[in-house]
Amino acid sequence: MVAIARIMNATLIIPELDKSSFWLDSSNFADVFDEEYFIHSLANDVKIVKKLPEELSRVTKAVKYFISWSLLEYYQDKISKLWDDFKVIKAAKSDSRLANNNLPLDVQKLRCRAFFEALRFSPCIQALGKSLVERMRSYGSFIALHLRYEKDMLAFSGCTYGLNVSEANELTSIREKTAYWKVKAIDLLQQRVKGYCPLTPKEVGIFISSVGYPSNTPIYVASGNIYGGNSHMADLESRFPILMSKEKLASAAELKPFRLYAAQMAALDYIVSVESDVFIPSYSGNMASAVGGHRRYLGHRKTITPNRKALVHLFRKLDQGLLKQGKKLSKIILEIHKKRQGSPRKRRGPMPGTRGMDRFRSEEAFYKNPLPDCLCQSGSTTM
């Protein structure tokens, strides 16, 4: 939206955060981000104000659903015409409104400045986040594990593998009752086979061991409440006893200002994840993509992205007794992931064979990989 405001020569109003999502978080922009820093750091690019000026508060607004993944011309030729009749244009939705590729370099660089430089967490979140990093460092080099095994993800995706009947029924009920989740009937087996499910805590433990990390490796679990709690975490914790989280590292008093706000708690996890020695996401959602892209921007810090589709095939063999944990499994998993550890590569374009809007939708997100637009390059990149 910063880039779109620049393209349209518009003043940007600080956005309202979504308060109607699953977690009903009432946080405002300034509760999560350093609002003043955001405004001033982008002052030479875009004028940003905290709220709509009083003289414009009662004028008729153009409420527009901008077409997703649009190019420069869409905003210059179509949306800008709205200025002929309106003084205020409201974007009904703001996610993925710009294409990832084929935009002018100055627009791409502005996106990088906005996302990786100007968008900084609020001072109180930054302070506690820094303390959590320091406390993890006291255990040695550590892995940040984004364990997306939470109630909302499992209910939304229909991924109930490894859960008991009661738990599976609860998640199905949540999905059916959540009106804005459009897909209700989900084939669990197909979800798993296609790699659309987050890895379970047990599977994550097998994976981390297989890629060579010993049992004394400190691991920071970046997540909300793990569904099923200790019953689903026991296997992972038995493999890696130094299993920490913000709740273990910080006191109740330190966490009290943030505990009721999912976005602010996630911000703490984001800080630790970006600063970790190794980052491993169990699912490739928005948080994992943003952290992975941020780590690329800061020098391609090691990020191991599990190939869930390939791993599910191996885990099925383990369940069937056709494969055992050990050197053979480790060798297979290491081979699969040798080029999935955050090394420099250009952002992926559209999936072969895709057309129309699907072509743009299939491109790798800009914030997930800002190379080549926003990173200095020396020599060739690893594809």
C-alpha positions as a printed NumPy array, in Angstrom:
array([[  0.   ,   0.   ,   0.   ],
       [  2.988,   2.322,   0.517],
       [  4.087,   1.618,  -3.043],
       [  0.553,   2.096,  -4.387],
       [  0.273,   5.463,  -2.615],
       [  3.53 ,   6.49 ,  -4.29 ],
       [  2.312,   5.329,  -7.712],
       [ -0.94 ,   7.288,  -7.321],
       [  0.688,  10.335,  -5.727],
       [ -1.625,   9.887,  -2.744],
       [ -1.348,  10.471,   0.993],
       [ -1.484,   7.18 ,   2.879],
       [ -3.518,   6.879,   6.068],
       [ -2.021,   4.535,   8.672],
       [ -3.926,   1.282,   8.084],
       [ -6.432,  -0.303,  10.396],
       [ -5.513,  -3.843,  11.4  ],
       [ -7.994,  -6.67 ,  10.973],
       [ -9.9  ,  -7.085,  14.239],
       [-12.392,  -9.7  ,  13.011],
       [-10.012, -12.6  ,  12.326],
       [-10.062, -15.89 ,  14.252],
       [ -8.217, -14.508,  17.292],
       [-10.248, -11.248,  17.53 ],
       [ -7.149,  -9.189,  18.286],
       [ -8.01 ,  -5.554,  19.104],
       [ -4.47 ,  -4.264,  18.47 ],
       [ -4.073,  -1.039,  16.52 ],
       [ -1.142,  -0.299,  14.217],
       [  0.661,   1.713,  16.914],
       [  0.279,  -1.153,  19.409],
       [  2.345,  -3.416,  17.161],
       [  4.577,  -1.069,  15.158],
       [  6.607,   2.075,  15.8  ],
       [  4.194,   4.463,  14.123],
       [  6.358,   7.591,  14.298],
       [  9.378,   5.801,  12.883],
       [  7.284,   4.364,  10.044],
       [  5.97 ,   7.783,   9.063],
       [  9.27 ,   9.659,   9.262],
       [ 11.466,   7.007,   7.658],
       [  9.313,   7.077,   4.519],
       [  8.751,  10.846,   4.468],
       [ 10.869,  11.333,   1.34 ],
       [  8.86 ,   8.714,  -0.54 ],
       [  5.236,   8.985,   0.585],
       [  3.275,  11.326,   2.822],
       [  1.753,   9.251,   5.63 ],
       [ -0.661,  10.557,   8.27 ],
       [ -2.186,   8.863,  11.307],
       [ -5.83 ,   9.57 ,  10.486],
       [ -8.018,  11.124,   7.864],
       [ -8.032,  14.945,   8.136],
       [-11.174,  16.34 ,   9.747],
       [-12.214,  18.258,   6.628],
       [-12.318,  14.958,   4.676],
       [-13.996,  12.797,   7.309],
       [-17.518,  13.363,   5.958],
       [-16.872,  13.352,   2.234],
       [-18.077,  10.473,   0.085],
       [-15.354,   7.87 ,  -0.249],
       [-14.634,   5.526,  -3.132],
       [-14.494,   2.065,  -1.579],
       [-12.569,  -0.099,  -4.011],
       [-11.447,  -3.727,  -4.074],
       [ -8.152,  -3.338,  -5.912],
       [ -7.481,  -6.252,  -8.252],
       [ -4.824,  -8.557,  -6.806],
       [ -1.327,  -8.765,  -8.316],
       [ -1.853,  -5.717, -10.533],
       [  0.862,  -3.902, -12.462],
       [  1.708,  -0.195, -12.434],
       [ -0.63 ,   0.614, -15.328],
       [ -3.702,  -0.584, -13.406],
       [ -3.217,   2.126, -10.776],
       [ -2.049,   4.827, -13.185],
       [ -4.74 ,   4.292, -15.818],
       [ -7.766,   2.93 , -13.942],
       [ -7.665,   3.622, -10.214],
       [ -6.216,   7.128, -10.582],
       [ -9.32 ,   8.132, -12.575],
       [-11.253,   7.937,  -9.303],
       [ -9.565,  11.204,  -8.288],
       [-11.838,  12.959, -10.826],
       [-14.846,  12.308,  -8.587],
       [-13.462,  11.485,  -5.129],
       [-10.951,  12.928,  -2.695],
       [-10.66 ,   9.761,  -0.6  ],
       [-10.14 ,   6.231,  -1.903],
       [-10.467,   3.374,   0.579],
       [ -8.861,   0.025,  -0.187],
       [-11.356,  -2.58 ,   0.996],
       [ -8.531,  -5.112,   1.212],
       [ -4.808,  -4.471,   1.184],
       [ -3.101,  -7.853,   0.849],
       [ -1.329,  -8.837,  -2.389],
       [ -2.539,  -5.849,  -4.372],
       [  0.696,  -5.396,  -6.326],
       [  2.387,  -7.844,  -8.669],
       [  5.58 ,  -9.431,  -7.389],
       [  7.534,  -8.955, -10.61 ],
       [  7.766,  -6.678, -13.667],
       [  7.517,  -3.428, -11.722],
       [  9.927,  -0.453, -11.945],
       [ 13.031,  -0.804,  -9.791],
       [ 12.248,   2.334,  -7.77 ],
       [  8.872,   0.85 ,  -6.77 ],
       [ 10.48 ,  -2.439,  -5.762],
       [ 13.127,  -0.666,  -3.706],
       [ 10.432,   1.347,  -1.964],
       [  8.67 ,  -1.887,  -1.034],
       [ 11.91 ,  -3.107,   0.519],
       [ 12.4  ,   0.108,   2.489],
       [  8.831,  -0.089,   3.758],
       [  8.855,  -3.747,   4.724],
       [ 12.411,  -4.383,   5.93 ],
       [ 13.427,  -0.943,   7.219],
       [ 10.465,   1.317,   8.021],
       [  8.154,  -1.32 ,   9.495],
       [  9.717,  -1.661,  12.925],
       [  7.993,  -3.045,  16.009],
       [  6.944,  -0.748,  18.854],
       [  9.65 ,   0.119,  21.422],
       [  8.166,  -2.093,  24.153],
       [  7.946,  -5.101,  21.81 ],
       [ 11.467,  -4.425,  20.524],
       [ 12.843,  -4.27 ,  24.074],
       [ 11.358,  -7.573,  25.239],
       [ 12.163,  -9.225,  21.908],
       [ 15.821,  -8.248,  22.282],
       [ 15.85 ,  -9.664,  25.813],
       [ 14.392, -12.955,  24.599],
       [ 17.143, -13.221,  21.97 ],
       [ 19.828, -12.584,  24.585],
       [ 18.325, -15.199,  26.931],
       [ 18.264, -17.779,  24.13 ],
       [ 21.886, -16.928,  23.279],
       [ 22.847, -17.873,  26.843],
       [ 22.088, -21.488,  25.858],
       [ 24.328, -21.247,  22.774],
       [ 23.58 , -21.138,  19.049],
       [ 19.882, -21.885,  18.646],
       [ 17.169, -22.845,  16.201],
       [ 13.937, -20.864,  16.001],
       [ 11.152, -23.282,  15.128],
       [  7.967, -21.73 ,  13.812],
       [  5.615, -24.49 ,  14.897],
       [  2.316, -23.76 ,  13.167],
       [  0.43 , -26.466,  15.054],
       [ -2.236, -24.184,  16.447],
       [ -6.007, -24.51 ,  16.58 ],
       [ -6.785, -21.982,  13.83 ],
       [ -4.33 , -23.477,  11.323],
       [ -5.429, -27.069,  11.901],
       [ -9.123, -26.15 ,  11.745],
       [ -8.69 , -24.037,   8.601],
       [ -6.561, -26.585,   6.742],
       [ -8.474, -29.672,   7.895],
       [ -5.192, -31.282,   8.922],
       [ -6.203, -33.65 ,  11.707],
       [ -3.522, -36.305,  11.155],
       [ -2.27 , -37.691,  14.478],
       [ -5.195, -36.277,  16.463],
       [ -7.795, -38.313,  18.332],
       [-11.45 , -38.41 ,  17.242],
       [-12.554, -35.794,  19.777],
       [ -9.861, -33.34 ,  18.665],
       [-10.602, -33.919,  14.969],
       [-14.326, -33.342,  15.546],
       [-13.645, -30.119,  17.441],
       [-11.533, -28.721,  14.597],
       [-14.103, -29.739,  11.973],
       [-16.804, -27.981,  13.979],
       [-14.715, -24.794,  14.184],
       [-14.198, -24.798,  10.414],
       [-17.883, -25.33 ,   9.718],
       [-18.896, -22.498,  12.056],
       [-16.35 , -19.942,  10.775],
       [-18.346, -18.17 ,   8.065],
       [-15.461, -16.508,   6.193],
       [-13.632, -19.853,   5.737],
       [-15.253, -20.872,   2.466],
       [-13.976, -24.462,   2.126],
       [-15.819, -26.796,   4.501],
       [-15.317, -30.331,   3.14 ],
       [-11.619, -31.265,   3.093],
       [ -9.961, -34.553,   2.158],
       [ -7.328, -35.027,   4.888],
       [ -5.341, -37.59 ,   2.923],
       [ -5.097, -35.319,  -0.129],
       [ -4.061, -32.394,   2.061],
       [ -1.249, -34.471,   3.532],
       [ -0.076, -35.993,   0.247],
       [  0.07 , -32.603,  -1.467],
       [  2.109, -31.12 ,   1.396],
       [ -0.59 , -28.678,   2.46 ],
       [ -0.486, -29.657,   6.146],
       [  1.925, -28.296,   8.755],
       [  4.323, -30.873,  10.14 ],
       [  3.322, -32.295,  13.51 ],
       [  5.629, -31.623,  16.483],
       [  6.784, -35.269,  16.339],
       [  7.571, -34.99 ,  12.622],
       [  9.482, -31.772,  13.224],
       [ 11.591, -33.553,  15.835],
       [ 12.441, -36.335,  13.374],
       [ 13.266, -33.754,  10.71 ],
       [ 15.579, -31.654,  12.897],
       [ 17.434, -34.774,  14.069],
       [ 17.738, -36.023,  10.487],
       [ 19.332, -32.815,   9.199],
       [ 22.087, -33.246,  11.765],
       [ 21.23 , -31.327,  14.936],
       [ 22.095, -33.127,  18.215],
       [ 19.722, -33.465,  21.137],
       [ 21.45 , -30.671,  23.116],
       [ 20.582, -28.065,  20.461],
       [ 18.581, -25.196,  22.009],
       [ 15.275, -24.66 ,  20.215],
       [ 12.989, -21.648,  20.536],
       [  9.378, -22.532,  19.715],
       [  7.757, -19.571,  17.971],
       [  4.016, -20.162,  18.161],
       [  0.789, -19.538,  19.967],
       [ -0.791, -22.275,  22.049],
       [  0.077, -25.664,  20.555],
       [ -3.092, -27.638,  19.973],
       [ -3.318, -30.474,  22.468],
       [ -0.497, -29.028,  24.561],
       [  1.87 , -31.465,  26.243],
       [  0.248, -34.529,  24.704],
       [  1.484, -33.467,  21.249],
       [  4.769, -31.886,  22.364],
       [  6.102, -34.802,  24.411],
       [  7.952, -36.548,  21.575],
       [  9.641, -33.346,  20.362],
       [ 10.677, -32.407,  23.895],
       [ 12.088, -35.884,  24.531],
       [ 14.349, -35.419,  21.496],
       [ 15.325, -31.818,  22.277],
       [ 15.078, -31.107,  26.026],
       [ 16.258, -27.482,  25.684],
       [ 12.904, -26.493,  24.228],
       [ 12.169, -22.873,  25.062],
       [  9.451, -20.32 ,  24.316],
       [  8.629, -16.757,  25.231],
       [  6.486, -18.105,  28.075],
       [  9.518, -19.955,  29.495],
       [ 12.064, -17.2  ,  28.902],
       [ 10.041, -14.23 ,  30.135],
       [  8.286, -13.691,  33.451],
       [  4.507, -13.431,  33.72 ],
       [  4.901,  -9.74 ,  34.517],
       [  6.982,  -9.135,  31.376],
       [  4.423, -10.851,  29.154],
       [  1.333,  -9.385,  30.807],
       [  1.066,  -6.29 ,  28.526],
       [  1.093,  -8.503,  25.417],
       [ -0.581, -11.741,  26.474],
       [ -4.113, -10.861,  25.353],
       [ -3.006,  -9.713,  21.885],
       [ -2.092, -12.392,  19.352],
       [ -0.386,  -9.951,  16.961],
       [  1.863,  -8.56 ,  19.689],
       [  2.78 , -12.022,  20.958],
       [  3.565, -13.044,  17.371],
       [  5.766,  -9.959,  17.013],
       [  7.948, -11.214,  19.867],
       [  8.313, -14.56 ,  18.083],
       [  9.131, -12.731,  14.843],
       [ 12.039, -10.863,  16.439],
       [ 13.573, -14.03 ,  17.895],
       [ 13.017, -15.917,  14.632],
       [ 14.79 , -13.287,  12.535],
       [ 17.754, -13.184,  14.926],
       [ 18.121, -16.952,  15.405],
       [ 21.116, -18.903,  14.094],
       [ 18.804, -21.193,  12.134],
       [ 15.137, -20.754,  11.287],
       [ 12.885, -23.734,  10.516],
       [  9.168, -23.284,   9.725],
       [  6.798, -26.243,   9.964],
       [  4.45 , -24.541,   7.484],
       [  4.96 , -21.962,   4.721],
       [  2.37 , -19.403,   5.836],
       [  2.6  , -15.618,   6.025],
       [  4.743, -15.483,   9.168],
       [  7.237, -18.059,   7.908],
       [  7.469, -16.319,   4.525],
       [  7.992, -12.902,   6.093],
       [ 10.697, -14.167,   8.475],
       [ 12.397, -16.085,   5.667],
       [ 12.426, -13.027,   3.424],
       [ 13.704, -10.817,   6.234],
       [ 16.542, -13.232,   6.887],
       [ 17.434, -13.166,   3.171],
       [ 17.472,  -9.377,   3.279],
       [ 19.848,  -9.438,   6.259],
       [ 22.385, -11.636,   4.485],
       [ 20.735, -14.943,   3.642],
       [ 20.802, -16.262,   7.188],
       [ 20.307, -20.012,   7.353],
       [ 16.668, -20.939,   6.881],
       [ 15.804, -24.607,   6.359],
       [ 12.436, -24.961,   4.654],
       [ 11.038, -28.497,   4.956],
       [  9.77 , -30.098,   1.767],
       [  6.528, -31.277,   3.332],
       [  5.331, -33.172,   0.271],
       [  8.509, -35.291,   0.173],
       [  8.621, -35.693,   3.944],
       [  5.057, -36.999,   4.199],
       [  6.036, -39.812,   1.826],
       [  8.988, -40.72 ,   4.079],
       [  6.963, -40.46 ,   7.282],
       [  4.374, -42.829,   5.821],
       [  7.157, -45.371,   5.238],
       [  8.248, -44.923,   8.853],
       [  4.694, -45.585,  10.043],
       [  4.494, -48.695,   7.871],
       [  7.847, -50.02 ,   9.116],
       [  9.37 , -49.808,   5.628],
       [ 11.984, -47.298,   6.803],
       [ 13.716, -46.683,  10.121],
       [ 15.126, -43.579,  11.71 ],
       [ 18.883, -43.432,  11.392],
       [ 21.647, -42.804,   8.863],
       [ 19.669, -43.906,   5.811],
       [ 16.723, -41.613,   6.558],
       [ 19.084, -38.777,   7.441],
       [ 20.947, -39.149,   4.144],
       [ 17.694, -39.013,   2.163],
       [ 16.389, -35.952,   4.018],
       [ 19.713, -34.102,   3.76 ],
       [ 19.81 , -34.694,   0.008],
       [ 16.265, -33.363,  -0.413],
       [ 17.073, -30.209,   1.566],
       [ 20.602, -29.305,   0.477],
       [ 19.223, -26.465,  -1.684],
       [ 16.474, -25.424,   0.741],
       [ 18.61 , -23.626,   3.324],
       [ 18.261, -19.963,   2.392],
       [ 21.137, -19.636,  -0.078],
       [ 20.836, -16.75 ,  -2.576],
       [ 18.537, -17.317,  -5.544],
       [ 16.335, -15.162,  -7.708],
       [ 12.668, -14.865,  -6.85 ],
       [ 10.607, -17.508,  -8.615],
       [  8.356, -16.409, -11.436],
       [  5.02 , -17.949, -12.449],
       [  4.456, -21.694, -12.324],
       [  4.865, -23.322, -15.755],
       [  1.567, -23.762, -17.554],
       [ -0.359, -21.15 , -15.542],
       [ -2.348, -18.452, -17.312],
       [ -4.289, -15.308, -16.522],
       [ -4.607, -14.393, -12.86 ],
       [ -3.271, -17.807, -11.797],
       [  0.015, -16.866, -13.455],
       [  0.515, -13.893, -11.145],
       [ -0.883, -15.705,  -8.112],
       [  1.668, -18.495,  -8.517],
       [  4.689, -16.191,  -8.401],
       [  6.841, -16.18 ,  -5.279],
       [  5.868, -13.326,  -2.97 ],
       [  8.103, -10.25 ,  -3.101],
       [  8.527, -10.068,   0.681],
       [  9.47 , -13.759,   0.756],
       [ 12.476, -13.171,  -1.503],
       [ 13.575,  -9.613,  -2.374],
       [ 16.349, -10.816,  -4.705],
       [ 17.281,  -9.402,  -7.2  ],
       [ 15.482,  -6.057,  -6.758],
       [ 16.7  ,  -5.05 ,  -3.303],
       [ 19.899,  -6.98 ,  -2.606],
       [ 23.419,  -6.298,  -3.83 ],
       [ 24.774,  -9.072,  -5.989],
       [ 28.358, -10.165,  -6.592],
       [ 28.913, -12.937,  -9.095],
       [ 26.175, -15.411,  -9.954],
       [ 23.345, -16.461,  -7.655],
       [ 22.452, -20.006,  -6.668],
       [ 19.223, -21.057,  -8.368]])
